[in-house]
Amino acid sequence: MIKSIQELEEIRKKALEELEFRKQHGEGIRVVVGMATCGIAAGARPVMLKFVEEIQKRNLRNVTVVQTGCIGLCKYEPIVEVYEPNKEKVTYVKMTPEKVLKVVAEHLVNGKPVYEYTIGYEENKEANN
Amino acid sequence: MNDLSLYILDLVQNSIEAGASLVKIEIVEDLEEDLFTITIEDNGRGIPKEVIDIVTDPFYTTRKTRKVGLGLSLAKQLAMDCEGSFTVERLERGTKIVLKMKHSHIDRPPLGNIAETLLALISGAPDVDFIFCYRNNQSEFTFDTRSIREVLGDDIPLNTLSVLDFIRSQLESGLSNLTGGVNNK
């Protein structure tokens, strides 16, 4: 199954660098994806994998992607929460892989949350309708 | 949910939440017997004896936030729709779920992207080991995270980006080599 020992050693080296970076820079940004039945049915899997892919592509070594169960707001799934140290949590709702691109570029890279994808924006919109 | 890989993702989430350290996922496509079987076995804390018979009831859930639990009931419904069967078994340690469907049944969903399901599981639960085994009448593919962990050592989590990338390429090449096709068709 393993292609070559050399390849894995290469990966081990890269992974150790990643870990070292995290150690030095402390707790980074955490992206939490809701993956209960409701989330999965609504499309959480491609959303989560898009985050992983984009973070990898941009080599954002201070970001980790994890998952959680039902966040309790099934009608807004897929839901993604972004936790940054010393900042308020941002909850994104009705996420899609396309929206992930913007969240990664604007929020994770440039530190500006994408307000129009957040739960606050969505609830306001519903209240005004 | 429109494909089987999403049902699998959902069912295995239960195993992770039950504190399993090892989950075995087996898919067998048997065209001779016209059967499509998915087996998920974990070593989690297991389902209490008192409730094992009612866990597939949508109005049973261990959750406190609301009164419905859909994962197992949806899987059971799917099995019933496809002239199959659905069993949940208590093991000495853990749980075993077997979902059988008639392979040729018109309502049987396609397998879908099983590589993505495994990647999502591994990246979300990097401390859990997964054994994935796919078999049809011609070929077999096995993937075991323990063999990767062995080479990498205990200090590198499986959800390190470069490791995930490696796992993705292993899965994709392994699955694409199968005749009979584990894919989105």
Interface residues (C-beta under 8 A of the other chain):
Chain A: M1 I2 K3 I5 E7 L8 I11 R12 K14 A15 L16 E18 L19 V33 M35 A36 T37 C38 I40 A41 R45 P46 M48 L49 V52 I55 Q56 R61 T64 V65 V66 Q67 G69 C70 G72
Chain B: M1 L6 L9 D10 Q13 E17 R63 T65 R66 L70 G71 L74 E116 T117 L119 A120 S123 G124 A125 T142 F143 D144 S147 I148 V151 L152 G153 D155 I156 P157 N159 T160 L161 S162 V163 L164 D165 F166 Q170 G174
